[in-house]
C-alpha cells in the first residue's frame, strides 16, 4: 500500500514541504504540532505554556481524528520544550490526553528554539493496524 498524506483544516496547515501526517503500512506518523490556531494561523497562549500545550494537543488530536485514529492508538511521542522547567506543567496536561491505559513511550527534550517562538511542540506515531 502506498503512503497516504493526511491533512485536515482542523489543524494548522504545514508551513513547509511536509504533511500533517503520513499513513504508511499501518503506522501513522504525525508531524510536530505547535500552538497555532488552525483558523487564524496565530499563536495561542502568548507564552503561557499551559495554554500552548492545550492547543498543541488539540491540533495533534485533530490530525489523529482525520486519519481515523485516537490518542489510545499512539505508541510514541516526542515532546520538545524551549525550557525544561516547563516539564511539570506540560506533563500534567499531557497526562489528560495520554494518561489512561497504556501510555505511549516518550522522549522529552529541551531545544534551543521552536518555530514561531513556541514553548512546546509534540509529535507522535500511532499504530493503525
Phi and psi restraints in degrees (value plus and minus 20) as a CYANA .aco file:
   2 UNK   PHI     -91.1   -51.1
   2 UNK   PSI     137.6   177.6
   3 UNK   PHI     -81.1   -41.1
   3 UNK   PSI     125.9   165.9
   4 UNK   PHI    -145.9  -105.9
   4 UNK   PSI     105.9   145.9
   5 UNK   PHI     -94.6   -54.6
   5 UNK   PSI     118.5   158.5
   6 UNK   PHI    -132.2   -92.2
   6 UNK   PSI     106.1   146.1
   7 UNK   PHI    -158.6  -118.6
   7 UNK   PSI     125.4   165.4
   8 UNK   PHI    -167.9  -127.9
   8 UNK   PSI     125.4   165.4
   9 UNK   PHI     -99.6   -59.6
   9 UNK   PSI     -27.0    13.0
  10 UNK   PHI    -100.1   -60.1
  10 UNK   PSI     -22.9    17.1
  11 UNK   PHI    -151.0  -111.0
  11 UNK   PSI     138.8   178.8
  12 UNK   PHI     -79.5   -39.5
  12 UNK   PSI     121.6   161.6
  13 UNK   PHI     -87.3   -47.3
  13 UNK   PSI     125.7   165.7
  14 UNK   PHI     -77.9   -37.9
  14 UNK   PSI     124.9   164.9
  15 UNK   PHI    -123.1   -83.1
  15 UNK   PSI      -5.1    34.9
  16 UNK   PHI    -180.0  -140.0
  16 UNK   PSI    -187.5  -147.5
  17 UNK   PHI    -102.6   -62.6
  17 UNK   PSI      47.5    87.5
  18 UNK   PHI    -170.3  -130.3
  18 UNK   PSI     149.3   189.3
  19 UNK   PHI    -127.7   -87.7
  19 UNK   PSI     138.9   178.9
  20 UNK   PHI     -80.9   -40.9
  20 UNK   PSI     -55.1   -15.1
  21 UNK   PHI    -180.5  -140.5
  21 UNK   PSI     140.4   180.4
  22 UNK   PHI    -152.6  -112.6
  22 UNK   PSI     108.7   148.7
  23 UNK   PHI    -115.3   -75.3
  23 UNK   PSI     102.9   142.9
  24 UNK   PHI    -162.4  -122.4
  24 UNK   PSI      94.4   134.4
  25 UNK   PHI      35.6    75.6
  25 UNK   PSI      19.7    59.7
  26 UNK   PHI      68.4   108.4
  26 UNK   PSI     -23.9    16.1
  27 UNK   PHI    -129.6   -89.6
  27 UNK   PSI     118.8   158.8
  28 UNK   PHI    -131.1   -91.1
  28 UNK   PSI      98.7   138.7
  29 UNK   PHI    -125.5   -85.5
  29 UNK   PSI      89.3   129.3
  30 UNK   PHI    -116.4   -76.4
  30 UNK   PSI     109.7   149.7
  31 UNK   PHI     -85.7   -45.7
  31 UNK   PSI     138.0   178.0
  32 UNK   PHI     -81.6   -41.6
  32 UNK   PSI     121.0   161.0
  33 UNK   PHI    -132.1   -92.1
  33 UNK   PSI     117.3   157.3
  34 UNK   PHI    -133.0   -93.0
  34 UNK   PSI     151.7   191.7
  35 UNK   PHI    -101.0   -61.0
  35 UNK   PSI      38.6    78.6
  36 UNK   PHI    -113.1   -73.1
  36 UNK   PSI     118.0   158.0
  37 UNK   PHI     -95.0   -55.0
  37 UNK   PSI     100.2   140.2
  38 UNK   PHI     -84.2   -44.2
  38 UNK   PSI     -46.0    -6.0
  39 UNK   PHI     -97.0   -57.0
  39 UNK   PSI     -54.9   -14.9
  40 UNK   PHI    -131.8   -91.8
  40 UNK   PSI     -40.8    -0.8
  41 UNK   PHI      56.2    96.2
  41 UNK   PSI     -11.1    28.9
  42 UNK   PHI    -113.9   -73.9
  42 UNK   PSI     122.8   162.8
  43 UNK   PHI     -83.9   -43.9
  43 UNK   PSI     121.0   161.0
  44 UNK   PHI    -121.6   -81.6
  44 UNK   PSI     123.2   163.2
  45 UNK   PHI      86.6   126.6
  45 UNK   PSI     -40.6    -0.6
  46 UNK   PHI      29.0    69.0
  46 UNK   PSI      22.3    62.3
  47 UNK   PHI      68.4   108.4
  47 UNK   PSI     -23.1    16.9
  48 UNK   PHI    -100.1   -60.1
  48 UNK   PSI      89.4   129.4
  49 UNK   PHI     -84.0   -44.0
  49 UNK   PSI     -49.9    -9.9
  50 UNK   PHI     -86.4   -46.4
  50 UNK   PSI     -68.3   -28.3
  51 UNK   PHI     -82.2   -42.2
  51 UNK   PSI     -60.6   -20.6
  52 UNK   PHI     -81.9   -41.9
  52 UNK   PSI     -64.5   -24.5
  53 UNK   PHI     -83.4   -43.4
  53 UNK   PSI     -62.0   -22.0
  54 UNK   PHI     -78.5   -38.5
  54 UNK   PSI     -62.8   -22.8
  55 UNK   PHI     -88.7   -48.7
  55 UNK   PSI     -61.2   -21.2
  56 UNK   PHI     -77.7   -37.7
  56 UNK   PSI     -67.6   -27.6
  57 UNK   PHI     -88.1   -48.1
  57 UNK   PSI     -55.7   -15.7
  58 UNK   PHI     -80.8   -40.8
  58 UNK   PSI     -64.7   -24.7
  59 UNK   PHI     -83.7   -43.7
  59 UNK   PSI     -64.4   -24.4
  60 UNK   PHI     -83.5   -43.5
  60 UNK   PSI     -63.1   -23.1
  61 UNK   PHI     -84.1   -44.1
  61 UNK   PSI     -53.2   -13.2
  62 UNK   PHI     -84.4   -44.4
  62 UNK   PSI     -59.7   -19.7
  63 UNK   PHI     -87.8   -47.8
  63 UNK   PSI     -64.5   -24.5
  64 UNK   PHI     -78.4   -38.4
  64 UNK   PSI     -66.3   -26.3
  65 UNK   PHI     -80.4   -40.4
  65 UNK   PSI     -63.5   -23.5
  66 UNK   PHI     -78.5   -38.5
  66 UNK   PSI     -54.2   -14.2
  67 UNK   PHI    -102.3   -62.3
  67 UNK   PSI     -28.5    11.5
  68 UNK   PHI      68.4   108.4
  68 UNK   PSI       1.6    41.6
  69 UNK   PHI    -134.3   -94.3
  69 UNK   PSI     151.9   191.9
  70 UNK   PHI    -156.2  -116.2
  70 UNK   PSI     151.3   191.3
  71 UNK   PHI     -80.2   -40.2
  71 UNK   PSI     -49.3    -9.3
  72 UNK   PHI     -85.4   -45.4
  72 UNK   PSI     -40.9    -0.9
  73 UNK   PHI    -110.3   -70.3
  73 UNK   PSI     -25.2    14.8
  74 UNK   PHI     -93.7   -53.7
  74 UNK   PSI     107.5   147.5
  75 UNK   PHI    -129.6   -89.6
  75 UNK   PSI     -35.1     4.9
  76 UNK   PHI    -173.1  -133.1
  76 UNK   PSI     116.0   156.0
  77 UNK   PHI    -152.7  -112.7
  77 UNK   PSI     138.8   178.8
  78 UNK   PHI    -148.4  -108.4
  78 UNK   PSI     109.0   149.0
  79 UNK   PHI    -129.7   -89.7
  79 UNK   PSI     103.1   143.1
  80 UNK   PHI    -127.6   -87.6
  80 UNK   PSI     105.8   145.8
  81 UNK   PHI    -141.0  -101.0
  81 UNK   PSI     118.1   158.1
  82 UNK   PHI     -92.1   -52.1
  82 UNK   PSI     -44.8    -4.8
  83 UNK   PHI    -164.8  -124.8
  83 UNK   PSI      95.2   135.2
  84 UNK   PHI     -82.8   -42.8
  84 UNK   PSI     -35.5     4.5
  85 UNK   PHI     -84.6   -44.6
  85 UNK   PSI     -37.8     2.2
  86 UNK   PHI    -103.7   -63.7
  86 UNK   PSI     -20.7    19.3
  87 UNK   PHI     -74.8   -34.8
  87 UNK   PSI     -67.9   -27.9
  88 UNK   PHI     -78.8   -38.8
  88 UNK   PSI     -64.9   -24.9
  89 UNK   PHI     -84.5   -44.5
  89 UNK   PSI     -69.2   -29.2
  90 UNK   PHI     -83.6   -43.6
  90 UNK   PSI     -62.3   -22.3
  91 UNK   PHI     -81.7   -41.7
  91 UNK   PSI     -60.4   -20.4
  92 UNK   PHI     -84.0   -44.0
  92 UNK   PSI     -61.2   -21.2
  93 UNK   PHI     -92.8   -52.8
  93 UNK   PSI     -60.6   -20.6
  94 UNK   PHI     -75.4   -35.4
  94 UNK   PSI     -61.6   -21.6
  95 UNK   PHI     -82.6   -42.6
  95 UNK   PSI     -46.5    -6.5
  96 UNK   PHI     -83.9   -43.9
  96 UNK   PSI     -50.9   -10.9
  97 UNK   PHI    -114.1   -74.1
  97 UNK   PSI     -61.2   -21.2
  98 UNK   PHI    -136.7   -96.7
  98 UNK   PSI      -5.8    34.2
  99 UNK   PHI    -108.5   -68.5
  99 UNK   PSI     -32.8     7.2
 100 UNK   PHI    -112.1   -72.1
 100 UNK   PSI     130.7   170.7
 101 UNK   PHI      44.2    84.2
 101 UNK   PSI    -158.0  -118.0
 102 UNK   PHI    -109.7   -69.7
 102 UNK   PSI      86.9   126.9
 103 UNK   PHI     -89.8   -49.8
 103 UNK   PSI     129.4   169.4
 104 UNK   PHI     -86.2   -46.2
 104 UNK   PSI     134.0   174.0
 105 UNK   PHI     -83.0   -43.0
 105 UNK   PSI     131.6   171.6
 106 UNK   PHI    -172.2  -132.2
 106 UNK   PSI     126.4   166.4
 107 UNK   PHI    -139.8   -99.8
 107 UNK   PSI     125.4   165.4
 108 UNK   PHI    -153.7  -113.7
 108 UNK   PSI     102.8   142.8
 109 UNK   PHI    -152.7  -112.7
 109 UNK   PSI     127.8   167.8
 110 UNK   PHI    -109.2   -69.2
 110 UNK   PSI     115.9   155.9
 111 UNK   PHI    -141.2  -101.2
 111 UNK   PSI     141.0   181.0
 112 UNK   PHI     -86.6   -46.6
 112 UNK   PSI     -56.0   -16.0
 113 UNK   PHI    -183.6  -143.6
 113 UNK   PSI     136.8   176.8
 114 UNK   PHI    -144.0  -104.0
 114 UNK   PSI     138.8   178.8
 115 UNK   PHI     -74.1   -34.1
 115 UNK   PSI     121.0   161.0
 116 UNK   PHI      38.4    78.4
 116 UNK   PSI       1.9    41.9
 117 UNK   PHI      56.9    96.9
 117 UNK   PSI      -4.6    35.4
 118 UNK   PHI     -79.9   -39.9
 118 UNK   PSI     133.3   173.3
 119 UNK   PHI    -117.2   -77.2
 119 UNK   PSI     -37.1     2.9
 120 UNK   PHI    -167.0  -127.0
 120 UNK   PSI     124.0   164.0
 121 UNK   PHI    -161.9  -121.9
 121 UNK   PSI     121.3   161.3
 122 UNK   PHI    -155.3  -115.3
 122 UNK   PSI     115.1   155.1
 123 UNK   PHI    -141.2  -101.2
 123 UNK   PSI     151.5   191.5
 124 UNK   PHI    -178.0  -138.0
 124 UNK   PSI     145.7   185.7
 125 UNK   PHI    -147.9  -107.9
 125 UNK   PSI     112.1   152.1
 126 UNK   PHI    -144.0  -104.0
 126 UNK   PSI     125.4   165.4
 127 UNK   PHI    -113.1   -73.1
 127 UNK   PSI     102.6   142.6
 128 UNK   PHI    -122.9   -82.9
 128 UNK   PSI     -26.6    13.4
